[in-house]
Amino acid sequence: MNALRVAIVGCGAVGTKRSRALGTAELVACVDTELSRAQQLAATAHGCVAVARVTELDPRMAIDVAIVSTTHDALAETASQMLQRGCHVLLEKPAARTLLELAGVERDARAAHRLVRVGFNHRYHPALARAKQIVDAGELGPLMFVRGRYGHGGRVGYDREWRADPELSGGGALIDQGVHLIDLASWFLGDAFTKVDGFADTFFWNMPVDDNAFLTLRTANGKTAFLHVSASEWKNLFSLEIYGRLGKLHVEGLGGSYGVERLTWHRMFPEMGPPQSEVWEYPGPDTSWAVEFAEFTRDIAASRSPRPGLAEARVCLETVAAIYDHRVVG
């Protein structure tokens, strides 16, 4: 297959990370409403054009894949525009602010016969990928529950950034980082959540969106996920524990300010007592973006439905909506 030609729409921090993880693909267009950002990113690739809006792209330009990494309010609309143009789309999480917006993307993907992968890149962190291999091999035995925590310490002015504006973000910590935890819990437990309970509230920041959310999710056969996402963690934290009848896996850290990425396997034996523990550390740079994009190129080559895709985004947004429908913010 010839090198894929890629357009990045939304050239902020995530768009820049995506541009560095394209492998053999060719960056041909950068789009950002702040044109200087598009121009700065376009300057890193020979012959790449920079424009402020998708509608300014030459309709004759060949683009195979659009990476959409805008603010949440523009995700769904931009994805639809690029699908209608005939592009496959890598759409950053949460994919949309609402289920109604997501439905529009689902409709346009079907009509265009194009693929949409949703950017739940945490699945491609090496510790999480290895944990999933262990679970899938049955070495934890039947799963019982997962416990996840994800939070950051905020920064001065956080309550005045775009994520604090519900029109732009669609919500706070839950729809931002929380969807990663929901996706991972669903991925590991392997079943749909039939019961969703919890709440989102604002404990610290002076903003009209939630800065903490607490969730209890259960599947039809009782597998449970207990999740907490926070924008007042003070020290950046990622922790996911997967409990089976034969032991426990603990993934902690994501690199950088979240600490060294580490997987610990605590094997429980019939005689109980202290478990046998084995630890793997992954101190290198974050490779999840590159591994995820490489998987999408294989999806395209094989014409196979990406996972995670729009169906997985729908699971997350249904859960978010259930919590927000009875949230207390203020």
Secondary structure, 3 states (H helix, E strand, C coil): CCCCEEEEECCCHHHHHHHCCCCCCEEEEEECCCHHHHHHHHCCCCCCEEECCHHHCCCCCCCCEEEECCCHHHHHHHHHHHHHCCCEEEEECCCCCCHHHHHHHHHHHHHHCCCEEEECHHHHCHHHHHHHHHHHCCCCCCEEEEEEEEECCCCCCHHHCHHHCHHHHCCCHHHHHHHHHHHHHHHHHCCCEEEEEEEEECCCCCCCCCCEEEEEEEECCCCEEEEEEECCCCCCEEEEEEEECCEEEEEECCCHHHCCEEEEEEECCCCCCCCEEEEEEECCCCCHHHHHHHHHHHHHHHCCCCCCEHHHHHHHHHHHHHHHCCCCCC
